[in-house]
Amino acid sequence: MYKYFFKRLIDFFIAFVVLAFSWPILLIITIWLHFTNKGAGAFFLQERPGKDGRIFKVIKFKTMTDERDVNGNLLPDAERLTKVGRFIRSTSIDELPQLINVLKGDMALIGPRPLLVQYLSLYSKEQARRHEVRPGITGWAQCNGRNAISWTKKFELDVWYVDHCSFLLDLKIIFITAKKVFVREGISSETSVTMEAFTGNN
């Protein structure tokens, strides 16, 4: 009952309350990023697959500039990530606009993170089960390594959550996530600012 009904009601209520009380802070951050991102804007919108693979546009604060090299190619992530962006990403503030996605029903507070659309064709049948529930702002994989674990392990954790989703588990995930955000743990993998691309065999 929780997974199919009460979870959505709780998500909507919490997202509405948080946005209602935090909008002045979010406005300040928006203005701050507008200037530090060198004209690249304050928000990052990208198509992601949601429940049952349905495509939606995820909303995040933008933490990088759109600077390019002499050939017009985007510079590496590490070079485009601003100091302000690094702070916002390390504190997970960049995820807050996704509360709008929660209100719309695209996402849940807790669930497998929404990944790139191009990964859909690369999943095994078992890995694709992560789309049996709404994607979340945080999830079980984020509690167990976030960007510092392999894709294989991340998908195993995502599917485990799908099979064990409950109110108590979601509460546990919220508390663990809060702790990890506070100590800024697992933000990056060992070889990348965020996470290496999924190629279907990692």
Secondary structure in CASP SS format (residue, H / E / C, confidence):
PFRMAT SS
TARGET T0000
AUTHOR 0000-0000-0000
METHOD secondary structure of the structure
MODEL  1
M C 1.00
Y H 1.00
K H 1.00
Y H 1.00
F H 1.00
F H 1.00
K H 1.00
R H 1.00
L H 1.00
I H 1.00
D H 1.00
F H 1.00
F H 1.00
I H 1.00
A H 1.00
F H 1.00
V H 1.00
V H 1.00
L H 1.00
A H 1.00
F H 1.00
S H 1.00
W H 1.00
P H 1.00
I H 1.00
L H 1.00
L H 1.00
I H 1.00
I H 1.00
T H 1.00
I H 1.00
W H 1.00
L H 1.00
H H 1.00
F H 1.00
T H 1.00
N C 1.00
K C 1.00
G C 1.00
A C 1.00
G C 1.00
A C 1.00
F E 1.00
F E 1.00
L E 1.00
Q E 1.00
E E 1.00
R E 1.00
P E 1.00
G C 1.00
K H 1.00
D H 1.00
G H 1.00
R C 1.00
I E 1.00
F E 1.00
K E 1.00
V E 1.00
I E 1.00
K E 1.00
F E 1.00
K C 1.00
T C 1.00
M E 1.00
T C 1.00
D C 1.00
E C 1.00
R E 1.00
D C 1.00
V C 1.00
N C 1.00
G C 1.00
N C 1.00
L E 1.00
L C 1.00
P C 1.00
D H 1.00
A H 1.00
E H 1.00
R H 1.00
L E 1.00
T C 1.00
K H 1.00
V H 1.00
G H 1.00
R H 1.00
F H 1.00
I H 1.00
R H 1.00
S H 1.00
T C 1.00
S C 1.00
I H 1.00
D H 1.00
E H 1.00
L C 1.00
P C 1.00
Q H 1.00
L H 1.00
I H 1.00
N H 1.00
V H 1.00
L H 1.00
K H 1.00
G C 1.00
D C 1.00
M C 1.00
A E 1.00
L E 1.00
I E 1.00
G C 1.00
P C 1.00
R C 1.00
P C 1.00
L C 1.00
L C 1.00
V H 1.00
Q H 1.00
Y H 1.00
L H 1.00
S H 1.00
L H 1.00
Y C 1.00
S C 1.00
K C 1.00
E C 1.00
Q H 1.00
A H 1.00
R H 1.00
R H 1.00
H H 1.00
E H 1.00
V C 1.00
R C 1.00
P C 1.00
G E 1.00
I E 1.00
T E 1.00
G C 1.00
W H 1.00
A H 1.00
Q H 1.00
C H 1.00
N C 1.00
G C 1.00
R H 1.00
N H 1.00
A H 1.00
I C 1.00
S C 1.00
W H 1.00
T H 1.00
K H 1.00
K H 1.00
F H 1.00
E H 1.00
L H 1.00
D H 1.00
V H 1.00
W H 1.00
Y H 1.00
V H 1.00
D H 1.00
H H 1.00
C C 1.00
S C 1.00
F H 1.00
L H 1.00
L H 1.00
D H 1.00
L H 1.00
K H 1.00
I H 1.00
I H 1.00
F H 1.00
I H 1.00
T H 1.00
A H 1.00
K H 1.00
K H 1.00
V H 1.00
F H 1.00
V H 1.00
R C 1.00
E C 1.00
G C 1.00
I C 1.00
S C 1.00
S C 1.00
E C 1.00
T C 1.00
S C 1.00
V C 1.00
T C 1.00
M C 1.00
E C 1.00
A C 1.00
F C 1.00
T C 1.00
G C 1.00
N C 1.00
N C 1.00
END
